[in-house]
Amino acid sequence: MFSSFWLTVPANTSVSAPAILDVRLTAGTLERVEVFFPPGLAGLVYIQILHGLHQLVPYNPGGYLAGDNQRYVIDEAYELAAAPYTLRVVGFSDDDTFDQPVEICFLVRRPERVGALRRKLFGGG
């Protein structure tokens, strides 16, 4: 299941009072995360993605992604095995003039789809 969300980070959003988007997903394996910074952001908007207290993106604790007309693609298997299946996107902005949108996409394979694919590829009941 592929899901796409937008977080608009208001101008002058500080790291101590960030913009927050809670993303509800389903149980399964998070296989891909994409973060797209549209043209014009000039590296002034910063994003991280958390699952509870665990920082998923970027991998380094306390780090943030930033960019301008840049798409980050993170291919990594991360199990969303226990409810709630909610990820938190956190953003702040050094831009003092404009609110800035960032697109965040998630690919989650549901457990029943993974099992059906394995049976198709490897046989068995």
Stockholm file with secondary structure:
# STOCKHOLM 1.0

chainA/1-125         MFSSFWLTVPANTSVSAPAILDVRLTAGTLERVEVFFPPGLAGLVYIQILHGLHQLVPYNPGGYLAGDNQRYVIDEAYELAAAPYTLRVVGFSDDDTFDQPVEICFLVRRPERVGALRRKLFGGG
#=GR chainA/1-125 SS CEEEEEEEECTTCCTTSCEEEEEECCSEEEEEEEEEECTTCTTCEEEEEEETTEEEESSSTTCCBCCSSEEEEEEEEEEECSSCCEEEEEEEECCSSCCEEEEEEEEEECHHHHHHHHHHHHCCC
#=GC SS_cons         CEEEEEEEECTTCCTTSCEEEEEECCSEEEEEEEEEECTTCTTCEEEEEEETTEEEESSSTTCCBCCSSEEEEEEEEEEECSSCCEEEEEEEECCSSCCEEEEEEEEEECHHHHHHHHHHHHCCC
//
